[in-house]
Amino acid sequence: MAKISTAFDHVPSDAVADSLRNQGIEFRGPFCSQAQRIVFVVENHIFLESELLDLLAQNRLDREGIRELARRLDASNTRQ
């Protein structure tokens, strides 16, 4: 489970959507999950906003960064 970070309080909440839109990456959201978390659907994967903000902060919010995050999350979920 991803930890919730307040390190991105200075980042506008639409920064993720703007970055994805500017790169032509297909996404839907943001949505509020039943657990009251903000999520996006990107390339058929569901990501927490905090996960995408982490990628943005690392300058990795691009197709390759998203695919790598999806691989890591899939591997982590498979081990559980």
N, CA, C and O atoms as a Maestro MAE file, in Angstrom:
{
 s_m_m2io_version
 :::
 2.0.0
}

f_m_ct {
 s_m_title
 :::
 protein
 m_atom[320] {
  # First column is atom index #
  i_m_mmod_type
  r_m_x_coord
  r_m_y_coord
  r_m_z_coord
  i_m_residue_number
  s_m_chain_name
  s_m_pdb_residue_name
  s_m_pdb_atom_name
  i_m_atomic_number
  :::
  1 25 0.843 -1.162 0.000 1 A "MET " " N  " 7
  2 3 0.000 0.000 0.000 1 A "MET " " CA " 6
  3 2 0.894 1.232 0.000 1 A "MET " " C  " 6
  4 15 1.884 1.293 0.729 1 A "MET " " O  " 8
  5 25 0.541 2.197 -0.811 2 A "ALA " " N  " 7
  6 3 1.338 3.422 -0.926 2 A "ALA " " CA " 6
  7 2 1.090 4.317 0.276 2 A "ALA " " C  " 6
  8 15 -0.032 4.418 0.774 2 A "ALA " " O  " 8
  9 25 2.148 4.960 0.731 3 A "LYS " " N  " 7
  10 3 1.990 5.890 1.831 3 A "LYS " " CA " 6
  11 2 1.527 7.237 1.295 3 A "LYS " " C  " 6
  12 15 1.854 7.622 0.172 3 A "LYS " " O  " 8
  13 25 0.773 7.931 2.103 4 A "ILE " " N  " 7
  14 3 0.272 9.241 1.708 4 A "ILE " " CA " 6
  15 2 1.303 10.279 2.119 4 A "ILE " " C  " 6
  16 15 1.778 10.292 3.254 4 A "ILE " " O  " 8
  17 25 1.636 11.139 1.184 5 A "SER " " N  " 7
  18 3 2.667 12.132 1.429 5 A "SER " " CA " 6
  19 2 2.080 13.522 1.352 5 A "SER " " C  " 6
  20 15 1.188 13.786 0.546 5 A "SER " " O  " 8
  21 25 2.579 14.406 2.188 6 A "THR " " N  " 7
  22 3 2.181 15.807 2.110 6 A "THR " " CA " 6
  23 2 3.295 16.628 1.489 6 A "THR " " C  " 6
  24 15 3.252 17.857 1.531 6 A "THR " " O  " 8
  25 25 4.288 15.972 0.916 7 A "ALA " " N  " 7
  26 3 5.436 16.660 0.333 7 A "ALA " " CA " 6
  27 2 5.058 17.447 -0.913 7 A "ALA " " C  " 6
  28 15 5.840 18.273 -1.384 7 A "ALA " " O  " 8
  29 25 3.884 17.202 -1.445 8 A "PHE " " N  " 7
  30 3 3.496 17.834 -2.695 8 A "PHE " " CA " 6
  31 2 2.411 18.881 -2.499 8 A "PHE " " C  " 6
  32 15 1.681 19.196 -3.438 8 A "PHE " " O  " 8
  33 25 2.296 19.423 -1.297 9 A "ASP " " N  " 7
  34 3 1.288 20.430 -1.028 9 A "ASP " " CA " 6
  35 2 1.432 21.634 -1.942 9 A "ASP " " C  " 6
  36 15 0.443 22.305 -2.237 9 A "ASP " " O  " 8
  37 25 2.650 21.921 -2.395 10 A "HIS " " N  " 7
  38 3 2.895 23.073 -3.248 10 A "HIS " " CA " 6
  39 2 2.574 22.806 -4.712 10 A "HIS " " C  " 6
  40 15 2.535 23.742 -5.510 10 A "HIS " " O  " 8
  41 25 2.344 21.545 -5.083 11 A "VAL " " N  " 7
  42 3 2.053 21.192 -6.465 11 A "VAL " " CA " 6
  43 2 0.545 21.324 -6.690 11 A "VAL " " C  " 6
  44 15 -0.243 20.747 -5.942 11 A "VAL " " O  " 8
  45 25 0.143 22.071 -7.707 12 A "PRO " " N  " 7
  46 3 -1.297 22.189 -7.982 12 A "PRO " " CA " 6
  47 2 -1.908 20.821 -8.231 12 A "PRO " " C  " 6
  48 15 -1.262 19.945 -8.807 12 A "PRO " " O  " 8
  49 25 -3.135 20.635 -7.804 13 A "SER " " N  " 7
  50 3 -3.775 19.326 -7.924 13 A "SER " " CA " 6
  51 2 -3.982 18.906 -9.372 13 A "SER " " C  " 6
  52 15 -4.142 17.717 -9.647 13 A "SER " " O  " 8
  53 25 -3.982 19.850 -10.299 14 A "ASP " " N  " 7
  54 3 -4.157 19.493 -11.704 14 A "ASP " " CA " 6
  55 2 -2.841 19.290 -12.442 14 A "ASP " " C  " 6
  56 15 -2.850 19.115 -13.661 14 A "ASP " " O  " 8
  57 25 -1.705 19.308 -11.740 15 A "ALA " " N  " 7
  58 3 -0.393 19.160 -12.382 15 A "ALA " " CA " 6
  59 2 -0.251 17.812 -13.065 15 A "ALA " " C  " 6
  60 15 0.331 17.729 -14.147 15 A "ALA " " O  " 8
  61 25 -0.770 16.757 -12.456 16 A "VAL " " N  " 7
  62 3 -0.690 15.423 -13.054 16 A "VAL " " CA " 6
  63 2 -1.485 15.397 -14.355 16 A "VAL " " C  " 6
  64 15 -0.979 14.964 -15.390 16 A "VAL " " O  " 8
  65 25 -2.730 15.861 -14.297 17 A "ALA " " N  " 7
  66 3 -3.579 15.859 -15.491 17 A "ALA " " CA " 6
  67 2 -2.965 16.720 -16.592 17 A "ALA " " C  " 6
  68 15 -2.963 16.327 -17.759 17 A "ALA " " O  " 8
  69 25 -2.452 17.878 -16.229 18 A "ASP " " N  " 7
  70 3 -1.830 18.757 -17.222 18 A "ASP " " CA " 6
  71 2 -0.639 18.075 -17.894 18 A "ASP " " C  " 6
  72 15 -0.493 18.141 -19.114 18 A "ASP " " O  " 8
  73 25 0.206 17.427 -17.106 19 A "SER " " N  " 7
  74 3 1.385 16.767 -17.652 19 A "SER " " CA " 6
  75 2 0.988 15.627 -18.590 19 A "SER " " C  " 6
  76 15 1.537 15.501 -19.684 19 A "SER " " O  " 8
  77 25 0.044 14.805 -18.164 20 A "LEU " " N  " 7
  78 3 -0.402 13.695 -19.000 20 A "LEU " " CA " 6
  79 2 -1.040 14.211 -20.289 20 A "LEU " " C  " 6
  80 15 -0.762 13.701 -21.374 20 A "LEU " " O  " 8
  81 25 -1.884 15.212 -20.165 21 A "ARG " " N  " 7
  82 3 -2.558 15.789 -21.339 21 A "ARG " " CA " 6
  83 2 -1.546 16.377 -22.318 21 A "ARG " " C  " 6
  84 15 -1.661 16.167 -23.526 21 A "ARG " " O  " 8
  85 25 -0.558 17.110 -21.810 22 A "ASN " " N  " 7
  86 3 0.458 17.725 -22.671 22 A "ASN " " CA " 6
  87 2 1.279 16.693 -23.433 22 A "ASN " " C  " 6
  88 15 1.771 16.977 -24.525 22 A "ASN " " O  " 8
  89 25 1.431 15.501 -22.868 23 A "GLN " " N  " 7
  90 3 2.208 14.441 -23.518 23 A "GLN " " CA " 6
  91 2 1.355 13.533 -24.402 23 A "GLN " " C  " 6
  92 15 1.873 12.635 -25.065 23 A "GLN " " O  " 8
  93 25 0.052 13.773 -24.405 24 A "GLY " " N  " 7
  94 3 -0.843 12.939 -25.199 24 A "GLY " " CA " 6
  95 2 -1.056 11.558 -24.624 24 A "GLY " " C  " 6
  96 15 -1.407 10.628 -25.352 24 A "GLY " " O  " 8
  97 25 -0.848 11.409 -23.316 25 A "ILE " " N  " 7
  98 3 -1.044 10.123 -22.647 25 A "ILE " " CA " 6
  99 2 -2.509 10.015 -22.237 25 A "ILE " " C  " 6
  100 15 -3.041 10.893 -21.558 25 A "ILE " " O  " 8
  101 25 -3.145 8.941 -22.654 26 A "GLU " " N  " 7
  102 3 -4.560 8.729 -22.357 26 A "GLU " " CA " 6
  103 2 -4.755 8.488 -20.861 26 A "GLU " " C  " 6
  104 15 -4.063 7.666 -20.259 26 A "GLU " " O  " 8
  105 25 -5.695 9.207 -20.274 27 A "PHE " " N  " 7
  106 3 -6.017 9.018 -18.857 27 A "PHE " " CA " 6
  107 2 -7.467 9.396 -18.614 27 A "PHE " " C  " 6
  108 15 -8.098 10.071 -19.427 27 A "PHE " " O  " 8
  109 25 -7.974 8.950 -17.489 28 A "ARG " " N  " 7
  110 3 -9.284 9.368 -16.992 28 A "ARG " " CA " 6
  111 2 -9.128 9.736 -15.538 28 A "ARG " " C  " 6
  112 15 -8.318 9.149 -14.821 28 A "ARG " " O  " 8
  113 25 -9.889 10.688 -15.114 29 A "GLY " " N  " 7
  114 3 -9.831 11.095 -13.722 29 A "GLY " " CA " 6
  115 2 -9.449 12.544 -13.597 29 A "GLY " " C  " 6
  116 15 -9.338 13.252 -14.598 29 A "GLY " " O  " 8
  117 25 -9.254 12.980 -12.410 30 A "PRO " " N  " 7
  118 3 -9.158 12.226 -11.161 30 A "PRO " " CA " 6
  119 2 -10.534 11.798 -10.638 30 A "PRO " " C  " 6
  120 15 -11.554 12.442 -10.882 30 A "PRO " " O  " 8
  121 25 -10.508 10.693 -9.918 31 A "PHE " " N  " 7
  122 3 -11.689 10.154 -9.262 31 A "PHE " " CA " 6
  123 2 -11.382 9.999 -7.775 31 A "PHE " " C  " 6
  124 15 -10.223 9.909 -7.370 31 A "PHE " " O  " 8
  125 25 -12.430 9.970 -6.984 32 A "CYS " " N  " 7
  126 3 -12.277 9.711 -5.551 32 A "CYS " " CA " 6
  127 2 -12.704 8.262 -5.310 32 A "CYS " " C  " 6
  128 15 -13.836 7.883 -5.608 32 A "CYS " " O  " 8
  129 25 -11.792 7.464 -4.771 33 A "SER " " N  " 7
  130 3 -12.087 6.055 -4.521 33 A "SER " " CA " 6
  131 2 -12.979 5.914 -3.290 33 A "SER " " C  " 6
  132 15 -13.209 6.878 -2.560 33 A "SER " " O  " 8
  133 25 -13.474 4.709 -3.075 34 A "GLN " " N  " 7
  134 3 -14.289 4.444 -1.890 34 A "GLN " " CA " 6
  135 2 -13.503 4.690 -0.607 34 A "GLN " " C  " 6
  136 15 -14.081 5.013 0.430 34 A "GLN " " O  " 8
  137 25 -12.193 4.537 -0.682 35 A "ALA " " N  " 7
  138 3 -11.327 4.764 0.477 35 A "ALA " " CA " 6
  139 2 -10.947 6.241 0.607 35 A "ALA " " C  " 6
  140 15 -10.061 6.586 1.389 35 A "ALA " " O  " 8
  141 25 -11.617 7.114 -0.158 36 A "GLN " " N  " 7
  142 3 -11.395 8.558 -0.116 36 A "GLN " " CA " 6
  143 2 -9.997 8.942 -0.579 36 A "GLN " " C  " 6
  144 15 -9.400 9.886 -0.062 36 A "GLN " " O  " 8
  145 25 -9.480 8.205 -1.556 37 A "ARG " " N  " 7
  146 3 -8.189 8.532 -2.168 37 A "ARG " " CA " 6
  147 2 -8.430 9.004 -3.586 37 A "ARG " " C  " 6
  148 15 -9.362 8.555 -4.254 37 A "ARG " " O  " 8
  149 25 -7.587 9.910 -4.039 38 A "ILE " " N  " 7
  150 3 -7.689 10.414 -5.402 38 A "ILE " " CA " 6
  151 2 -6.920 9.468 -6.316 38 A "ILE " " C  " 6
  152 15 -5.748 9.181 -6.072 38 A "ILE " " O  " 8
  153 25 -7.578 8.981 -7.371 39 A "VAL " " N  " 7
  154 3 -6.973 8.029 -8.294 39 A "VAL " " CA " 6
  155 2 -7.169 8.488 -9.739 39 A "VAL " " C  " 6
  156 15 -8.081 9.252 -10.054 39 A "VAL " " O  " 8
  157 25 -6.278 7.995 -10.604 40 A "PHE " " N  " 7
  158 3 -6.360 8.208 -12.044 40 A "PHE " " CA " 6
  159 2 -6.299 6.851 -12.721 40 A "PHE " " C  " 6
  160 15 -5.675 5.925 -12.203 40 A "PHE " " O  " 8
  161 25 -6.934 6.726 -13.863 41 A "VAL " " N  " 7
  162 3 -6.776 5.557 -14.722 41 A "VAL " " CA " 6
  163 2 -5.876 6.005 -15.872 41 A "VAL " " C  " 6
  164 15 -6.241 6.874 -16.664 41 A "VAL " " O  " 8
  165 25 -4.688 5.391 -15.947 42 A "VAL " " N  " 7
  166 3 -3.704 5.750 -16.967 42 A "VAL " " CA " 6
  167 2 -3.263 4.457 -17.646 42 A "VAL " " C  " 6
  168 15 -2.805 3.517 -16.997 42 A "VAL " " O  " 8
  169 25 -3.412 4.435 -18.968 43 A "GLU " " N  " 7
  170 3 -3.031 3.244 -19.737 43 A "GLU " " CA " 6
  171 2 -3.554 1.956 -19.102 43 A "GLU " " C  " 6
  172 15 -2.811 0.989 -18.933 43 A "GLU " " O  " 8
  173 25 -4.823 1.955 -18.758 44 A "ASN " " N  " 7
  174 3 -5.530 0.787 -18.211 44 A "ASN " " CA " 6
  175 2 -5.036 0.341 -16.845 44 A "ASN " " C  " 6
  176 15 -5.285 -0.795 -16.441 44 A "ASN " " O  " 8
  177 25 -4.351 1.204 -16.137 45 A "HIS " " N  " 7
  178 3 -3.935 0.930 -14.765 45 A "HIS " " CA " 6
  179 2 -4.524 2.008 -13.863 45 A "HIS " " C  " 6
  180 15 -4.721 3.146 -14.289 45 A "HIS " " O  " 8
  181 25 -4.800 1.647 -12.637 46 A "ILE " " N  " 7
  182 3 -5.296 2.613 -11.659 46 A "ILE " " CA " 6
  183 2 -4.141 2.995 -10.752 46 A "ILE " " C  " 6
  184 15 -3.502 2.133 -10.149 46 A "ILE " " O  " 8
  185 25 -3.873 4.305 -10.658 47 A "PHE " " N  " 7
  186 3 -2.787 4.815 -9.831 47 A "PHE " " CA " 6
  187 2 -3.326 5.834 -8.839 47 A "PHE " " C  " 6
  188 15 -4.246 6.594 -9.140 47 A "PHE " " O  " 8
  189 25 -2.742 5.833 -7.666 48 A "LEU " " N  " 7
  190 3 -3.025 6.900 -6.709 48 A "LEU " " CA " 6
  191 2 -2.422 8.198 -7.223 48 A "LEU " " C  " 6
  192 15 -1.379 8.194 -7.877 48 A "LEU " " O  " 8
  193 25 -3.078 9.296 -6.925 49 A "GLU " " N  " 7
  194 3 -2.530 10.592 -7.305 49 A "GLU " " CA " 6
  195 2 -1.130 10.765 -6.714 49 A "GLU " " C  " 6
  196 15 -0.247 11.321 -7.367 49 A "GLU " " O  " 8
  197 25 -0.923 10.294 -5.488 50 A "SER " " N  " 7
  198 3 0.383 10.443 -4.837 50 A "SER " " CA " 6
  199 2 1.477 9.686 -5.599 50 A "SER " " C  " 6
  200 15 2.617 10.147 -5.653 50 A "SER " " O  " 8
  201 25 1.144 8.533 -6.188 51 A "GLU " " N  " 7
  202 3 2.130 7.788 -6.976 51 A "GLU " " CA " 6
  203 2 2.526 8.574 -8.222 51 A "GLU " " C  " 6
  204 15 3.699 8.621 -8.592 51 A "GLU " " O  " 8
  205 25 1.537 9.189 -8.862 52 A "LEU " " N  " 7
  206 3 1.822 9.973 -10.066 52 A "LEU " " CA " 6
  207 2 2.557 11.261 -9.716 52 A "LEU " " C  " 6
  208 15 3.397 11.720 -10.491 52 A "LEU " " O  " 8
  209 25 2.258 11.845 -8.571 53 A "LEU " " N  " 7
  210 3 2.990 13.033 -8.126 53 A "LEU " " CA " 6
  211 2 4.444 12.688 -7.833 53 A "LEU " " C  " 6
  212 15 5.342 13.490 -8.089 53 A "LEU " " O  " 8
  213 25 4.674 11.488 -7.294 54 A "ASP " " N  " 7
  214 3 6.057 11.037 -7.075 54 A "ASP " " CA " 6
  215 2 6.807 10.967 -8.402 54 A "ASP " " C  " 6
  216 15 7.947 11.420 -8.503 54 A "ASP " " O  " 8
  217 25 6.161 10.399 -9.416 55 A "LEU " " N  " 7
  218 3 6.797 10.344 -10.739 55 A "LEU " " CA " 6
  219 2 7.055 11.749 -11.277 55 A "LEU " " C  " 6
  220 15 8.114 12.015 -11.846 55 A "LEU " " O  " 8
  221 25 6.095 12.638 -11.098 56 A "LEU " " N  " 7
  222 3 6.250 14.018 -11.565 56 A "LEU " " CA " 6
  223 2 7.440 14.681 -10.878 56 A "LEU " " C  " 6
  224 15 8.228 15.369 -11.526 56 A "LEU " " O  " 8
  225 25 7.570 14.481 -9.591 57 A "ALA " " N  " 7
  226 3 8.674 15.080 -8.831 57 A "ALA " " CA " 6
  227 2 10.023 14.537 -9.283 57 A "ALA " " C  " 6
  228 15 11.036 15.232 -9.201 57 A "ALA " " O  " 8
  229 25 10.036 13.283 -9.764 58 A "GLN " " N  " 7
  230 3 11.271 12.652 -10.249 58 A "GLN " " CA " 6
  231 2 11.486 12.904 -11.739 58 A "GLN " " C  " 6
  232 15 12.421 12.372 -12.337 58 A "GLN " " O  " 8
  233 25 10.617 13.717 -12.331 59 A "ASN " " N  " 7
  234 3 10.657 13.984 -13.772 59 A "ASN " " CA " 6
  235 2 10.522 12.687 -14.569 59 A "ASN " " C  " 6
  236 15 11.157 12.520 -15.610 59 A "ASN " " O  " 8
  237 25 9.685 11.768 -14.069 60 A "ARG " " N  " 7
  238 3 9.475 10.458 -14.709 60 A "ARG " " CA " 6
  239 2 8.011 10.223 -15.064 60 A "ARG " " C  " 6
  240 15 7.614 9.091 -15.341 60 A "ARG " " O  " 8
  241 25 7.204 11.289 -15.057 61 A "LEU " " N  " 7
  242 3 5.799 11.130 -15.405 61 A "LEU " " CA " 6
  243 2 5.672 11.160 -16.929 61 A "LEU " " C  " 6
  244 15 5.225 12.138 -17.529 61 A "LEU " " O  " 8
  245 25 6.089 10.041 -17.523 62 A "ASP " " N  " 7
  246 3 5.996 9.839 -18.962 62 A "ASP " " CA " 6
  247 2 5.596 8.382 -19.185 62 A "ASP " " C  " 6
  248 15 5.439 7.624 -18.228 62 A "ASP " " O  " 8
  249 25 5.435 7.998 -20.440 63 A "ARG " " N  " 7
  250 3 4.972 6.624 -20.720 63 A "ARG " " CA " 6
  251 2 5.877 5.565 -20.080 63 A "ARG " " C  " 6
  252 15 5.388 4.610 -19.478 63 A "ARG " " O  " 8
  253 25 7.171 5.735 -20.209 64 A "GLU " " N  " 7
  254 3 8.088 4.734 -19.651 64 A "GLU " " CA " 6
  255 2 8.015 4.704 -18.122 64 A "GLU " " C  " 6
  256 15 8.003 3.627 -17.526 64 A "GLU " " O  " 8
  257 25 7.968 5.862 -17.492 65 A "GLY " " N  " 7
  258 3 7.856 5.921 -16.038 65 A "GLY " " CA " 6
  259 2 6.571 5.284 -15.542 65 A "GLY " " C  " 6
  260 15 6.571 4.591 -14.525 65 A "GLY " " O  " 8
  261 25 5.468 5.515 -16.258 66 A "ILE " " N  " 7
  262 3 4.173 4.928 -15.895 66 A "ILE " " CA " 6
  263 2 4.210 3.418 -16.059 66 A "ILE " " C  " 6
  264 15 3.715 2.685 -15.204 66 A "ILE " " O  " 8
  265 25 4.794 2.953 -17.152 67 A "ARG " " N  " 7
  266 3 4.873 1.501 -17.373 67 A "ARG " " CA " 6
  267 2 5.758 0.822 -16.334 67 A "ARG " " C  " 6
  268 15 5.451 -0.278 -15.876 67 A "ARG " " O  " 8
  269 25 6.857 1.478 -15.962 68 A "GLU " " N  " 7
  270 3 7.738 0.918 -14.924 68 A "GLU " " CA " 6
  271 2 7.000 0.855 -13.586 68 A "GLU " " C  " 6
  272 15 7.099 -0.144 -12.874 68 A "GLU " " O  " 8
  273 25 6.272 1.897 -13.241 69 A "LEU " " N  " 7
  274 3 5.491 1.892 -12.001 69 A "LEU " " CA " 6
  275 2 4.463 0.769 -12.040 69 A "LEU " " C  " 6
  276 15 4.285 0.066 -11.045 69 A "LEU " " O  " 8
  277 25 3.793 0.590 -13.154 70 A "ALA " " N  " 7
  278 3 2.802 -0.488 -13.284 70 A "ALA " " CA " 6
  279 2 3.457 -1.852 -13.103 70 A "ALA " " C  " 6
  280 15 2.895 -2.723 -12.438 70 A "ALA " " O  " 8
  281 25 4.637 -2.048 -13.686 71 A "ARG " " N  " 7
  282 3 5.357 -3.324 -13.522 71 A "ARG " " CA " 6
  283 2 5.720 -3.576 -12.064 71 A "ARG " " C  " 6
  284 15 5.559 -4.686 -11.556 71 A "ARG " " O  " 8
  285 25 6.214 -2.525 -11.393 72 A "ARG " " N  " 7
  286 3 6.574 -2.682 -9.976 72 A "ARG " " CA " 6
  287 2 5.353 -3.012 -9.131 72 A "ARG " " C  " 6
  288 15 5.416 -3.881 -8.262 72 A "ARG " " O  " 8
  289 25 4.247 -2.330 -9.378 73 A "LEU " " N  " 7
  290 3 3.026 -2.582 -8.603 73 A "LEU " " CA " 6
  291 2 2.475 -3.974 -8.892 73 A "LEU " " C  " 6
  292 15 2.030 -4.663 -7.974 73 A "LEU " " O  " 8
  293 25 2.500 -4.398 -10.159 74 A "ASP " " N  " 7
  294 3 2.040 -5.748 -10.495 74 A "ASP " " CA " 6
  295 2 2.899 -6.803 -9.815 74 A "ASP " " C  " 6
  296 15 2.375 -7.783 -9.284 74 A "ASP " " O  " 8
  297 25 4.212 -6.612 -9.826 75 A "ALA " " N  " 7
  298 3 5.123 -7.564 -9.178 75 A "ALA " " CA " 6
  299 2 4.863 -7.607 -7.677 75 A "ALA " " C  " 6
  300 15 4.860 -8.679 -7.073 75 A "ALA " " O  " 8
  301 25 4.646 -6.451 -7.083 76 A "SER " " N  " 7
  302 3 4.382 -6.364 -5.641 76 A "SER " " CA " 6
  303 2 3.067 -7.056 -5.294 76 A "SER " " C  " 6
  304 15 2.985 -7.760 -4.287 76 A "SER " " O  " 8
  305 25 2.050 -6.865 -6.110 77 A "ASN " " N  " 7
  306 3 0.748 -7.487 -5.852 77 A "ASN " " CA " 6
  307 2 0.789 -8.986 -6.080 77 A "ASN " " C  " 6
  308 15 0.049 -9.725 -5.430 77 A "ASN " " O  " 8
  309 25 1.629 -9.449 -6.980 78 A "THR " " N  " 7
  310 3 1.764 -10.882 -7.244 78 A "THR " " CA " 6
  311 2 2.399 -11.603 -6.061 78 A "THR " " C  " 6
  312 15 2.052 -12.746 -5.762 78 A "THR " " O  " 8
  313 25 3.331 -10.931 -5.390 79 A "ARG " " N  " 7
  314 3 4.026 -11.538 -4.248 79 A "ARG " " CA " 6
  315 2 3.152 -11.641 -3.015 79 A "ARG " " C  " 6
  316 15 3.441 -12.444 -2.128 79 A "ARG " " O  " 8
  317 25 2.105 -10.863 -2.934 80 A "GLN " " N  " 7
  318 3 1.275 -10.844 -1.712 80 A "GLN " " CA " 6
  319 2 0.360 -12.000 -1.628 80 A "GLN " " C  " 6
  320 15 -0.396 -12.120 -0.664 80 A "GLN " " O  " 8
  :::
 }
 m_bond[319] {
  # First column is bond index #
  i_m_from
  i_m_to
  i_m_order
  :::
  1 1 2 1
  2 2 3 1
  3 3 4 2
  4 3 5 1
  5 5 6 1
  6 6 7 1
  7 7 8 2
  8 7 9 1
  9 9 10 1
  10 10 11 1
  11 11 12 2
  12 11 13 1
  13 13 14 1
  14 14 15 1
  15 15 16 2
  16 15 17 1
  17 17 18 1
  18 18 19 1
  19 19 20 2
  20 19 21 1
  21 21 22 1
  22 22 23 1
  23 23 24 2
  24 23 25 1
  25 25 26 1
  26 26 27 1
  27 27 28 2
  28 27 29 1
  29 29 30 1
  30 30 31 1
  31 31 32 2
  32 31 33 1
  33 33 34 1
  34 34 35 1
  35 35 36 2
  36 35 37 1
  37 37 38 1
  38 38 39 1
  39 39 40 2
  40 39 41 1
  41 41 42 1
  42 42 43 1
  43 43 44 2
  44 43 45 1
  45 45 46 1
  46 46 47 1
  47 47 48 2
  48 47 49 1
  49 49 50 1
  50 50 51 1
  51 51 52 2
  52 51 53 1
  53 53 54 1
  54 54 55 1
  55 55 56 2
  56 55 57 1
  57 57 58 1
  58 58 59 1
  59 59 60 2
  60 59 61 1
  61 61 62 1
  62 62 63 1
  63 63 64 2
  64 63 65 1
  65 65 66 1
  66 66 67 1
  67 67 68 2
  68 67 69 1
  69 69 70 1
  70 70 71 1
  71 71 72 2
  72 71 73 1
  73 73 74 1
  74 74 75 1
  75 75 76 2
  76 75 77 1
  77 77 78 1
  78 78 79 1
  79 79 80 2
  80 79 81 1
  81 81 82 1
  82 82 83 1
  83 83 84 2
  84 83 85 1
  85 85 86 1
  86 86 87 1
  87 87 88 2
  88 87 89 1
  89 89 90 1
  90 90 91 1
  91 91 92 2
  92 91 93 1
  93 93 94 1
  94 94 95 1
  95 95 96 2
  96 95 97 1
  97 97 98 1
  98 98 99 1
  99 99 100 2
  100 99 101 1
  101 101 102 1
  102 102 103 1
  103 103 104 2
  104 103 105 1
  105 105 106 1
  106 106 107 1
  107 107 108 2
  108 107 109 1
  109 109 110 1
  110 110 111 1
  111 111 112 2
  112 111 113 1
  113 113 114 1
  114 114 115 1
  115 115 116 2
  116 115 117 1
  117 117 118 1
  118 118 119 1
  119 119 120 2
  120 119 121 1
  121 121 122 1
  122 122 123 1
  123 123 124 2
  124 123 125 1
  125 125 126 1
  126 126 127 1
  127 127 128 2
  128 127 129 1
  129 129 130 1
  130 130 131 1
  131 131 132 2
  132 131 133 1
  133 133 134 1
  134 134 135 1
  135 135 136 2
  136 135 137 1
  137 137 138 1
  138 138 139 1
  139 139 140 2
  140 139 141 1
  141 141 142 1
  142 142 143 1
  143 143 144 2
  144 143 145 1
  145 145 146 1
  146 146 147 1
  147 147 148 2
  148 147 149 1
  149 149 150 1
  150 150 151 1
  151 151 152 2
  152 151 153 1
  153 153 154 1
  154 154 155 1
  155 155 156 2
  156 155 157 1
  157 157 158 1
  158 158 159 1
  159 159 160 2
  160 159 161 1
  161 161 162 1
  162 162 163 1
  163 163 164 2
  164 163 165 1
  165 165 166 1
  166 166 167 1
  167 167 168 2
  168 167 169 1
  169 169 170 1
  170 170 171 1
  171 171 172 2
  172 171 173 1
  173 173 174 1
  174 174 175 1
  175 175 176 2
  176 175 177 1
  177 177 178 1
  178 178 179 1
  179 179 180 2
  180 179 181 1
  181 181 182 1
  182 182 183 1
  183 183 184 2
  184 183 185 1
  185 185 186 1
  186 186 187 1
  187 187 188 2
  188 187 189 1
  189 189 190 1
  190 190 191 1
  191 191 192 2
  192 191 193 1
  193 193 194 1
  194 194 195 1
  195 195 196 2
  196 195 197 1
  197 197 198 1
  198 198 199 1
  199 199 200 2
  200 199 201 1
  201 201 202 1
  202 202 203 1
  203 203 204 2
  204 203 205 1
  205 205 206 1
  206 206 207 1
  207 207 208 2
  208 207 209 1
  209 209 210 1
  210 210 211 1
  211 211 212 2
  212 211 213 1
  213 213 214 1
  214 214 215 1
  215 215 216 2
  216 215 217 1
  217 217 218 1
  218 218 219 1
  219 219 220 2
  220 219 221 1
  221 221 222 1
  222 222 223 1
  223 223 224 2
  224 223 225 1
  225 225 226 1
  226 226 227 1
  227 227 228 2
  228 227 229 1
  229 229 230 1
  230 230 231 1
  231 231 232 2
  232 231 233 1
  233 233 234 1
  234 234 235 1
  235 235 236 2
  236 235 237 1
  237 237 238 1
  238 238 239 1
  239 239 240 2
  240 239 241 1
  241 241 242 1
  242 242 243 1
  243 243 244 2
  244 243 245 1
  245 245 246 1
  246 246 247 1
  247 247 248 2
  248 247 249 1
  249 249 250 1
  250 250 251 1
  251 251 252 2
  252 251 253 1
  253 253 254 1
  254 254 255 1
  255 255 256 2
  256 255 257 1
  257 257 258 1
  258 258 259 1
  259 259 260 2
  260 259 261 1
  261 261 262 1
  262 262 263 1
  263 263 264 2
  264 263 265 1
  265 265 266 1
  266 266 267 1
  267 267 268 2
  268 267 269 1
  269 269 270 1
  270 270 271 1
  271 271 272 2
  272 271 273 1
  273 273 274 1
  274 274 275 1
  275 275 276 2
  276 275 277 1
  277 277 278 1
  278 278 279 1
  279 279 280 2
  280 279 281 1
  281 281 282 1
  282 282 283 1
  283 283 284 2
  284 283 285 1
  285 285 286 1
  286 286 287 1
  287 287 288 2
  288 287 289 1
  289 289 290 1
  290 290 291 1
  291 291 292 2
  292 291 293 1
  293 293 294 1
  294 294 295 1
  295 295 296 2
  296 295 297 1
  297 297 298 1
  298 298 299 1
  299 299 300 2
  300 299 301 1
  301 301 302 1
  302 302 303 1
  303 303 304 2
  304 303 305 1
  305 305 306 1
  306 306 307 1
  307 307 308 2
  308 307 309 1
  309 309 310 1
  310 310 311 1
  311 311 312 2
  312 311 313 1
  313 313 314 1
  314 314 315 1
  315 315 316 2
  316 315 317 1
  317 317 318 1
  318 318 319 1
  319 319 320 2
  :::
 }
}
